């Protein structure tokens, strides 16, 4: 009995010391990684940015689910103990299907952010900006209405915000004109809270705030998401107990010319030791044993994916 207890404690300790996996379609998810490093400094983190297939926000739902599945499989191959979907588009389209397939803790950026927005909105008039896929999914609207049916939600897709951030155009006339085009209707609807529904958008915070005015509270996903992650890890006794700083490993599927400068802008510190994993390898490593077979509980879009994977 004593030997068995020691074995269980040893296995639990090993599980606690496994890394947290984070994925995004690009580098925006590094804003979430930055928050994890600040709030949970002892945790190891593995980040995957799918830059070769960026942006997800203009892809079909079927394609987004496939990409999200492959991103998750890559992180599971590195033995992660929990998964953070740091991509609003992936979370809005793929969260239910990923939770159905995997039994590890999966944290998304949408519900925690919606919850915080409802808390901060006194007028109960909340604006949401995001990629076309996120806005079309109505994921934030559904989350907000589930928390408080009395809130009015006004949504706006902002497809040019991501390329502006990726190119480093965060200030100046062009970002201001683009912001004015997207945000005018939200201001006319008298919102008092605005959700930045994409992990790229916090880098445009100053431009957005200037246009909407100081009376509008901006809510980004990093803080609420990591708070939710921390709560989940505590409840499942998975918080790392080491007394030293954790390590960050960053993997990407492509290495654009301005990768380091953009990545460090998101992360808030130097970005070193980045490994490029060719997208062909990502796809190959998540090849599905039941390719082409149908599962009676799944729809046609997901029939090519493998059975439930236990992490």
Number of C-alpha atoms within 10 A of each C-alpha: 6 7 7 9 10 11 12 12 11 12 12 13 17 12 17 21 20 19 24 25 27 27 30 29 29 27 28 27 29 27 25 28 26 19 19 23 20 11 14 19 18 19 24 20 22 21 25 27 26 27 21 16 14 18 18 26 25 15 15 11 19 13 13 23 24 18 20 26 20 20 24 22 19 22 22 20 11 13 15 24 21 23 22 24 28 32 30 31 35 27 26 24 22 21 19 10 15 21 14 10 16 18 13 16 18 18 23 24 31 29 23 20 25 27 17 17 26 20 13 16 17 13 13 19 20 28 28 28 24 26 22 17 23 28 22 16 15 15 19 27 22 15 18 24 15 14 15 14 12 11 18 16 20 18 22 20 19 22 17 13 23 23 13 19 21 20 12 15 15 19 16 9 11 12 19 17 13 16 21 16 11 18 21 13 15 21 18 8 14 15 24 23 25 27 23 22 30 26 27 26 22 21 22 21 17 12 20 23 16 11 17 22 11 10 10 18 18 20 21 26 29 22 20 23 24 25 15 17 25 17 13 17 16 12 10 10 13 20 22 22 11 13 9 10 12 16 14 18 16 19 20 24 22 19 17 12 8 11 18 16 14 19 20 16 19 23 19 12 10 10 18 11 9 14 14 16 18 14 17 9 12 17 17 10 13 17 15 14 11 13 11 13 13 14 15 8 8 12 10 13 12 16 17 19 23 18 13 12 13 9 15
